[in-house]
């Protein structure tokens, strides 16, 4: 990393006479946070700073996108639009005309993000660690990109010189600790590492908050999500393994939230009393209990052809058997890091196709919280087998009906709650990138696409105990917010227009979200009419979806997503 100007250059960007602008907005993202945990702890006095925000806030559940996945949800937050407009469904995108699924990045977004629009209107912004912001764009202010950043050797700050200033000031900055790291670090070392990353994130926020003038400031804490994937069993009394956890280990994990509470309180205090504070999450969380192998199910239904007898298939089975052998797994947890050659072998083999495309009619792409199905459509897929029109529609209806009939052999309950055709839940020019069918799973099931052992259901790894749910959290507090007002039906796309409105910026005409006027004081609503942009919404100025990541970068990102349970 090249040396940049030291922090005194950043200080010179403060406004004359330390003038504080009016109408500022601070957003704190707690990835995966849920009222299921936070409300009881606030009532018990364990989270005093969050409780103080709660008491002066308008609040409610915040509905996520379908799927409630980080890439999709935070992209909808950034744009105020559904995935059919911004184009991101998950961390890997569908590419019509091929079977490739490259990783998404900030340039994949088909809509202008919030900080781009604010910059265009002269607002100064600071954005820290928000997912799907790599590579960082030029903004009127400062940006540190989030979880799809390959590593800290990449250029992940704007301006580029900010990284060296950041390191000079706080000494260390890390992107993320994957939840899977608990398997080889051990519980306490893992929690300590999570706390360190969170502490440094807060220090970075205070560093920029004290030295830069801003109208909009956002800091995102990804570690909440990583901790909950790995250790939900230590947090939720409804998890089946909760009773087997020792009181000491349970308390050690829960102590992370007390430190997070203190750090959030410090950021809010530093921002000042005149600021509107929005505390939110992109989705909720709940227990994970079992895996469902989607492509294996499609094969059992005669919809997907597997070349299981090939040498390649036998090699894959052997590699998986070796890594999943119980004795070997115990040794692996103690001795092998996530970069082990064994893991690399399995990744390499599972990336190669085991599907016989010429005799396949439907297949699933990776997504851990919903079933993401593509029809192998003639004229669209390279080896398509299904005719567009009546045959395509008939097959979608048939598969949807079969999905709803799947039952868990142990409980007898359904594993799929709802099945949607893409046009039923998405709208916009990027609908063609959405799955042909989206099946929302019942709570507790993780969806995987990997083949192995001809089983439809399998146990979850011991280091994956929690999974995403639809309802995140929303708390808004500030000079124009009604305290104690419950906001019903809020969606993550609503925050984009609400923030623009609070900053007196006109709203683009084709948003899917709405201003959350229920939480605003009546006088403010009466004296601040919602401004509407008259021309068509702007599009991103940057393009180049497939030129961002090197093969080494992709390996880093794949490791991270695998550690979080998002890739199998």
VOGU-3710 file (C-alpha; in Angstrom, 3 decimals, decimal comma):
1> xxxxxxxxxx> 0,000/0,000/0,000  1,433/3,341/-1,038  1,914/5,987/1,590  -0,651/8,780/1,384  -0,990/12,204/3,013  -1,184/12,094/6,750  -4,284/12,897/8,761  -3,671/16,657/8,964  -4,748/16,791/5,290  -8,038/15,248/6,322
11> xxxxxxxxxx> -8,427/17,773/9,108  -8,259/20,677/6,648  -11,582/19,559/5,211  -13,426/20,793/8,300  -15,703/23,751/7,739  -14,592/27,258/8,834  -15,157/28,070/12,522  -16,263/24,466/13,145  -19,738/25,281/11,781  -22,101/22,320/12,201
21> xxxxxxxxxx> -24,541/21,772/9,314  -28,228/21,261/10,054  -30,344/18,268/9,139  -27,675/15,614/9,486  -28,428/11,868/9,419  -26,444/9,093/11,113  -27,204/5,491/10,088  -25,841/2,600/12,139  -26,243/-0,798/10,504  -26,208/-3,848/12,784
31> xxxxxxxxxx> -26,168/-6,648/10,252  -28,682/-9,358/11,154  -29,791/-7,718/14,407  -33,200/-8,796/15,676  -35,583/-7,536/18,331  -35,929/-11,162/19,452  -32,597/-10,716/21,216  -32,292/-6,972/21,707  -35,652/-6,204/23,321  -35,299/-8,653/26,251
41> xxxxxxxxxx> -31,747/-7,510/26,855  -32,778/-3,842/26,765  -35,587/-4,552/29,244  -33,093/-6,301/31,528  -30,808/-3,248/31,470  -28,016/-5,076/29,649  -27,947/-2,677/26,671  -28,358/0,796/28,183  -27,252/2,798/25,139  -29,555/0,986/22,720
51> xxxxxxxxxx> -32,348/1,298/25,290  -31,779/5,058/25,426  -32,163/5,267/21,648  -35,243/3,029/21,835  -36,968/5,278/24,391  -36,760/8,333/22,132  -37,380/6,581/18,843  -40,050/5,643/16,381  -39,516/1,961/15,847  -40,715/-1,203/14,185
61> xxxxxxxxxx> -39,758/-4,332/12,348  -37,971/-3,659/9,066  -38,998/-6,061/6,318  -36,108/-7,334/4,211  -35,975/-8,245/0,556  -36,742/-11,653/-0,894  -34,282/-13,213/-0,331  -33,247/-11,708/3,030  -29,601/-11,878/1,988  -26,869/-9,329/2,604
71> xxxxxxxxxx> -26,145/-8,520/-1,044  -29,780/-8,140/-2,034  -30,979/-6,332/1,085  -28,172/-3,784/1,339  -28,461/-3,081/-2,398  -32,150/-2,314/-1,889  -31,224/-0,066/1,036  -28,683/1,745/-1,157  -31,111/2,316/-4,024  -34,633/2,319/-2,577
81> xxxxxxxxxx> -35,551/-0,234/-5,224  -36,361/-3,907/-5,521  -33,874/-6,429/-6,959  -35,702/-6,322/-10,299  -34,366/-2,790/-10,701  -30,941/-2,837/-9,065  -30,154/-6,357/-10,353  -28,651/-8,098/-7,285  -30,250/-11,247/-5,895  -27,322/-12,719/-3,968
91> xxxxxxxxxx> -23,526/-12,628/-3,811  -23,249/-14,424/-7,145  -25,239/-13,234/-10,131  -27,027/-15,123/-12,838  -25,598/-14,539/-16,317  -28,084/-15,198/-19,128  -26,386/-17,009/-21,994  -24,046/-18,978/-19,750  -23,909/-21,130/-16,634  -21,386/-18,784/-15,019
101> xxxxxxxxxx> -22,151/-17,127/-11,685  -19,572/-14,365/-11,091  -19,430/-12,475/-7,812  -21,297/-9,190/-7,653  -19,656/-5,892/-6,777  -20,562/-2,207/-6,495  -20,405/-1,808/-10,273  -22,982/-4,545/-10,725  -25,638/-2,231/-9,305  -27,886/-0,913/-12,066
111> xxxxxxxxxx> -29,100/2,038/-10,013  -27,409/5,054/-8,453  -26,725/4,426/-4,745  -27,775/6,750/-1,948  -24,328/8,289/-1,453  -24,046/8,994/-5,168  -27,294/10,969/-5,189  -26,377/12,801/-1,993  -22,986/13,707/-3,477  -24,666/15,022/-6,625
121> xxxxxxxxxx> -26,722/17,378/-4,447  -23,694/18,717/-2,597  -24,140/16,688/0,574  -20,992/15,475/2,287  -21,040/11,768/3,056  -19,032/9,267/5,092  -19,723/5,588/4,385  -17,967/2,843/6,372  -18,095/-0,904/5,689  -21,483/-1,120/3,934
131> xxxxxxxxxx> -21,755/-4,342/1,877  -21,627/-4,094/-1,923  -19,552/-0,892/-1,959  -16,346/-2,422/-3,367  -14,700/-1,055/-5,405  -15,298/2,265/-3,611  -16,712/5,014/-5,772  -15,753/8,666/-5,797  -18,068/10,495/-3,414  -18,302/13,944/-1,918
141> xxxxxxxxxx> -16,590/12,779/1,228  -15,111/9,463/2,325  -15,808/5,779/1,794  -14,425/2,539/3,234  -15,881/-0,435/1,362  -17,415/-3,488/3,048  -17,543/-7,266/3,058  -17,021/-7,990/-0,656  -13,671/-6,233/-0,412  -11,143/-9,039/-1,113
151> xxxxxxxxxx> -8,616/-7,927/1,520  -6,928/-4,833/2,938  -4,255/-4,960/0,232  -6,903/-3,941/-2,279  -7,674/-0,256/-2,812  -10,812/-0,111/-0,685  -11,001/3,516/0,487  -11,934/6,767/-1,170  -9,793/8,712/-1,406  -7,091/6,018/-1,659
161> xxxxxxxxxx> -4,884/7,942/0,790  -7,511/7,438/3,507  -6,302/3,904/4,235  -2,858/4,996/5,404  -4,387/7,756/7,506  -6,733/5,192/9,025  -3,898/2,806/9,900  -1,820/5,660/11,320  -4,716/6,604/13,560  -6,197/3,308/14,792
171> xxxxxxxxxx> -3,371/0,867/13,999  -5,416/-1,931/12,448  -8,466/-2,330/10,252  -10,062/-5,591/9,131  -12,985/-6,284/6,841  -14,645/-9,275/8,499  -14,209/-12,374/10,651  -16,166/-15,242/9,028  -18,455/-17,192/11,319  -16,733/-20,441/10,344
181> xxxxxxxxxx> -13,540/-19,256/12,023  -14,925/-20,461/15,348  -14,248/-24,053/14,215  -10,475/-23,666/14,367  -10,072/-20,643/16,679  -12,233/-21,886/19,513  -15,182/-20,040/20,990  -13,418/-17,503/23,173  -10,694/-16,599/20,699  -13,361/-16,208/18,021
191> xxxxxxxxxx> -15,462/-13,898/20,183  -12,354/-11,915/21,116  -11,506/-11,502/17,431  -15,065/-10,397/16,653  -14,864/-7,841/19,447  -11,547/-6,531/18,149  -12,892/-6,036/14,615  -16,005/-4,313/15,977  -13,933/-2,049/18,223  -11,741/-1,004/15,317
201> xxxxxxxxxx> -14,815/-0,296/13,197  -16,096/2,067/15,868  -12,675/3,702/16,164  -12,663/4,282/12,410  -16,095/5,880/12,692  -14,983/8,219/15,481  -11,809/9,090/13,559  -13,787/10,260/10,517  -16,630/11,791/12,505  -14,207/14,066/14,369
211> xxxxxxxxxx> -12,252/15,146/11,326  -14,718/15,446/8,465  -17,786/17,579/7,997  -20,709/15,466/6,976  -24,393/15,601/6,245  -24,800/11,825/6,018  -22,728/9,361/8,034  -23,091/5,585/7,988  -21,181/2,846/9,766  -22,035/-0,810/9,351
221> xxxxxxxxxx> -21,157/-3,616/11,812  -20,996/-6,930/9,921  -19,711/-8,906/12,889  -23,184/-9,184/14,429  -24,216/-11,392/11,512  -21,015/-13,465/11,620  -21,350/-14,109/15,351  -24,996/-15,134/15,050  -24,397/-17,579/12,212  -21,797/-19,364/14,295
231> xxxxxxxxxx> -23,186/-19,038/17,810  -26,938/-18,501/17,646  -27,143/-21,618/19,809  -25,546/-19,553/22,605  -27,982/-16,644/22,229  -31,493/-17,918/21,595  -33,300/-19,951/24,294  -35,452/-21,452/21,513  -32,472/-23,054/19,787  -32,444/-26,821/20,447
241> xxxxxxxxxx> -28,784/-26,732/21,523  -29,166/-23,784/23,921  -29,624/-25,954/26,993  -26,383/-27,826/26,356  -24,298/-24,630/26,378  -22,507/-23,837/29,627  -23,504/-20,676/31,482  -19,939/-19,401/31,206  -19,760/-19,809/27,418  -23,240/-18,353/26,962
251> xxxxxxxxxx> -22,315/-15,298/29,006  -19,042/-14,861/27,146  -20,816/-14,753/23,790  -23,547/-12,433/25,045  -20,949/-10,050/26,471  -20,129/-9,092/22,875  -23,453/-7,268/22,664  -22,723/-5,238/25,774  -19,498/-4,007/24,221  -21,287/-3,312/20,925
261> xxxxxxxxxx> -23,911/-1,356/22,867  -21,201/0,800/24,426  -19,507/1,397/21,073  -22,787/2,394/19,414  -23,468/4,742/22,302  -20,075/6,392/21,813  -20,705/6,976/18,086  -24,170/8,424/18,744  -22,829/10,715/21,480  -20,032/11,958/19,226
271> xxxxxxxxxx> -22,521/12,751/16,446  -24,364/15,250/18,623  -27,935/15,926/19,683  -29,039/17,625/16,458  -28,616/14,462/14,391  -31,324/12,042/13,253  -30,124/8,569/14,252  -31,340/5,553/12,286  -30,437/2,192/13,805  -31,326/-0,678/11,489
281> xxxxxxxxxx> -30,555/-4,173/10,245  -30,896/-5,741/6,826  -32,711/-8,856/8,045  -33,471/-10,759/11,214  -32,210/-14,072/12,555  -33,403/-17,389/13,894  -32,288/-20,956/14,590  -30,823/-23,119/11,822  -31,543/-26,802/12,215  -30,998/-28,754/9,002
291> xxxxxxxxxx> -29,702/-28,582/5,423  -31,787/-29,301/2,357  -29,948/-30,298/-0,841  -31,881/-28,553/-3,587  -30,132/-29,892/-6,677  -30,200/-33,394/-5,218  -33,968/-33,008/-4,858  -34,280/-31,812/-8,458  -32,335/-34,904/-9,532  -34,617/-37,174/-7,500
301> xxxxxxxxxx> -37,607/-35,580/-9,222  -36,153/-36,248/-12,662  -35,657/-32,554/-13,383  -31,858/-32,491/-13,240  -29,343/-34,947/-14,659  -26,242/-35,768/-12,598  -23,148/-37,316/-14,111  -22,628/-39,244/-10,897  -20,668/-42,148/-12,402  -17,950/-39,995/-13,869
311> xxxxxxxxxx> -14,428/-40,061/-12,468  -15,005/-36,451/-11,534  -18,094/-37,336/-9,513  -16,268/-40,103/-7,645  -13,419/-37,709/-6,848  -15,874/-35,198/-5,448  -17,557/-37,795/-3,267  -14,202/-38,993/-1,910  -13,071/-35,476/-1,062  -16,303/-34,666/0,719
321> xxxxxxxxxx> -16,325/-37,974/2,589  -12,800/-37,304/3,799  -13,535/-33,794/5,043  -16,797/-34,800/6,669  -15,481/-37,922/8,361  -16,125/-37,223/12,033  -12,676/-37,999/13,421  -10,988/-36,035/10,673  -13,311/-33,066/11,260  -12,317/-32,938/14,913
331> xxxxxxxxxx> -8,628/-32,895/13,986  -9,294/-30,363/11,266  -10,923/-27,949/13,680  -7,844/-28,009/15,866  -5,127/-28,031/13,258  -6,234/-26,698/9,877  -7,007/-23,110/8,916  -9,742/-22,146/6,383  -7,050/-21,961/3,711  -6,278/-25,667/3,939
341> xxxxxxxxxx> -5,486/-27,690/0,812  -8,388/-29,994/1,646  -10,871/-27,140/1,544  -9,320/-25,866/-1,678  -9,770/-29,292/-3,260  -13,450/-29,466/-2,367  -14,031/-25,914/-3,606  -12,309/-26,698/-6,886  -14,313/-29,874/-7,415  -17,667/-28,383/-6,445
351> xxxxxxxxxx> -17,125/-25,443/-8,781  -16,857/-27,848/-11,710  -20,143/-28,939/-13,186  -21,624/-32,295/-12,279  -24,804/-31,479/-14,192  -25,663/-33,065/-17,511  -27,115/-29,964/-19,105  -28,498/-31,607/-22,240  -30,962/-33,636/-20,161  -31,647/-31,106/-17,364
361> xxxxxxxxxx> -34,798/-28,992/-17,219  -34,234/-27,058/-13,951  -31,326/-26,326/-11,630  -30,624/-24,322/-8,474  -28,099/-21,537/-8,008  -26,463/-20,792/-4,682  -28,552/-19,035/-2,023  -28,634/-20,276/1,542  -31,997/-18,878/2,688  -34,289/-19,486/-0,301
371> xxxxxxxxxx> -34,450/-21,916/-3,202  -33,211/-20,102/-6,303  -34,357/-22,047/-9,355  -33,550/-21,519/-13,014  -35,309/-23,230/-15,886  -32,851/-24,565/-18,470  -34,519/-22,494/-21,173  -33,827/-23,005/-24,848  -32,463/-19,835/-26,430  -31,309/-18,448/-23,089
381> xxxxxxxxxx> -29,109/-21,136/-21,517  -26,278/-22,570/-23,657  -27,770/-26,084/-23,603  -31,382/-25,205/-22,926  -33,953/-28,009/-23,074  -37,249/-26,277/-22,221  -39,206/-24,373/-24,872  -40,214/-20,790/-24,020  -43,916/-20,122/-23,654  -46,384/-22,821/-22,657
391> xxxxxxxxxx> -43,789/-25,476/-21,761  -41,843/-22,993/-19,614  -44,983/-21,903/-17,750  -46,214/-25,465/-17,278  -42,865/-26,515/-15,816  -42,769/-23,583/-13,406  -46,266/-24,410/-12,141  -45,378/-28,080/-11,766  -42,152/-27,422/-9,849  -43,870/-24,885/-7,576
401> xxxxxxxxxx> -46,509/-27,470/-6,661  -43,873/-30,129/-5,958  -41,825/-27,780/-3,776  -44,801/-27,090/-1,540  -45,251/-30,838/-1,023  -41,732/-31,502/0,338  -41,820/-32,700/3,938  -39,144/-33,054/6,570  -38,904/-36,799/7,298  -38,345/-36,165/11,014
411> xxxxxxxxxx> -41,065/-33,596/11,705  -43,488/-34,152/8,842  -43,657/-30,392/8,358  -43,175/-28,501/5,080  -39,782/-27,030/4,305  -41,135/-24,471/1,815  -43,658/-21,807/2,833  -44,222/-19,939/-0,428  -43,147/-20,201/-4,061  -43,040/-17,157/-6,327
421> xxxxxxxxxx> -42,574/-16,658/-10,030  -40,064/-13,885/-10,484  -42,546/-11,461/-12,043  -44,816/-11,825/-9,002  -42,327/-10,201/-6,609  -39,894/-8,257/-8,791  -40,339/-5,437/-11,285  -37,964/-3,466/-13,452  -35,417/-3,871/-16,222  -33,290/-6,378/-14,278
431> xxxxxxxxxx> -36,079/-8,932/-13,751  -34,317/-11,089/-16,358  -31,515/-11,585/-13,798  -33,890/-12,871/-11,132  -34,610/-16,600/-10,670  -37,460/-18,162/-12,612  -38,790/-19,466/-9,281  -38,068/-18,335/-5,718  -39,127/-20,621/-2,866  -39,072/-19,217/0,658
441> xxxxxxxxxx> -38,036/-21,867/3,123  -39,654/-22,540/6,448  -37,627/-21,412/9,442  -34,595/-23,491/10,297  -33,602/-24,841/6,886  -30,440/-23,908/5,051  -30,552/-24,453/1,303  -27,459/-25,915/-0,354  -26,739/-26,879/-3,953  -23,865/-29,317/-3,407
451> xxxxxxxxxx> -24,338/-32,963/-4,323  -23,228/-35,709/-1,985  -24,279/-39,130/-0,699  -27,625/-38,938/-2,540  -29,292/-37,406/0,528  -31,915/-34,664/0,547  -31,422/-33,635/4,195  -28,200/-33,491/6,171  -27,041/-32,099/9,529  -25,696/-28,593/9,675
461> xxxxxxxxxx> -22,044/-28,009/10,520  -21,537/-27,445/14,220  -20,328/-23,917/13,498  -23,537/-22,920/11,672  -26,392/-22,552/14,133  -28,322/-19,491/12,947  -29,810/-18,301/9,678  -31,550/-15,238/8,260  -35,196/-14,251/8,796  -37,229/-11,580/7,024
471> xxxxxxxxxx> -37,743/-9,020/9,814  -34,863/-6,782/10,831  -34,938/-3,838/13,241  -35,633/-0,127/12,826  -35,198/2,662/15,370  -35,274/6,337/14,355  -34,546/9,079/16,886  -33,851/12,758/16,508  -35,196/16,309/16,529  -38,031/15,588/14,054
481> xxxxxxxxxx> -38,918/12,050/15,152  -41,959/11,126/17,256  -40,811/9,235/20,388  -42,662/6,028/21,167  -44,331/5,748/17,774  -44,565/2,234/16,366  -44,071/2,111/12,592  -45,914/-0,774/11,006  -45,056/-2,314/7,648  -41,688/-0,590/7,159
491> xxxxxxxxxx> -39,494/-2,107/4,470  -35,794/-1,754/3,866  -36,424/0,157/0,609  -38,207/2,859/2,651  -35,021/4,127/4,271  -33,603/5,514/1,021  -36,449/8,022/0,442  -36,724/8,750/4,171  -33,047/9,737/4,364  -33,277/11,857/1,204
501> xxxxxxxxxx> -36,324/13,622/2,633  -34,610/14,338/5,956  -31,731/15,888/3,993  -34,032/17,947/1,701  -32,969/16,060/-1,409  -35,567/15,342/-4,163  -36,689/11,736/-4,544  -36,132/9,933/-7,861  -39,481/9,129/-9,539  -39,188/5,335/-9,763
511> xxxxxxxxxx> -38,500/4,342/-6,160  -40,181/1,325/-4,583  -39,804/2,718/-1,080  -41,768/5,486/0,608  -40,940/8,158/3,182  -41,727/6,850/6,662  -43,857/9,862/7,580  -45,475/7,882/10,419  -42,330/8,425/12,453  -41,993/12,149/11,697
521> xxxxxxxxxx> -43,487/14,977/13,754  -46,627/16,461/12,224  -45,200/19,981/12,139  -42,124/18,752/10,280  -44,283/16,905/7,746  -46,454/20,000/7,204  -43,500/22,355/6,736  -41,312/19,987/4,711  -43,177/18,709/1,654  -41,621/15,700/-0,046
531> xxxxxxxxxx> -39,572/16,882/-3,023  -39,773/14,878/-6,236  -37,126/14,777/-8,941  -38,814/15,484/-12,257  -36,501/13,796/-14,732  -35,767/10,072/-14,999  -33,655/8,569/-12,242  -29,925/8,699/-12,774  -27,945/5,581/-13,552  -24,529/4,731/-12,154
541> xxxxxxxxxx> -21,637/6,363/-13,944  -19,357/3,349/-13,441  -19,587/0,053/-15,307  -17,437/-3,034/-15,738  -19,026/-5,866/-13,781  -16,507/-8,584/-14,598  -13,245/-6,645/-14,343  -13,057/-6,103/-10,597  -11,777/-9,325/-9,023  -8,633/-11,287/-9,781
551> xxxxxxxxxx> -8,681/-15,098/-9,336  -6,919/-14,601/-5,994  -9,527/-12,032/-4,969  -12,287/-14,474/-5,830  -10,662/-17,128/-3,650  -10,555/-14,675/-0,724  -14,224/-13,774/-1,161  -15,242/-17,405/-1,643  -13,448/-18,347/1,605  -15,240/-15,589/3,467
561> xxxxxxxx> -18,703/-16,441/2,139  -18,096/-20,124/2,747  -17,120/-19,334/6,328  -20,417/-17,506/6,791  -22,376/-20,434/5,368  -23,492/-18,558/2,230  -21,644/-20,877/-0,145  -21,562/-24,645/0,180
//
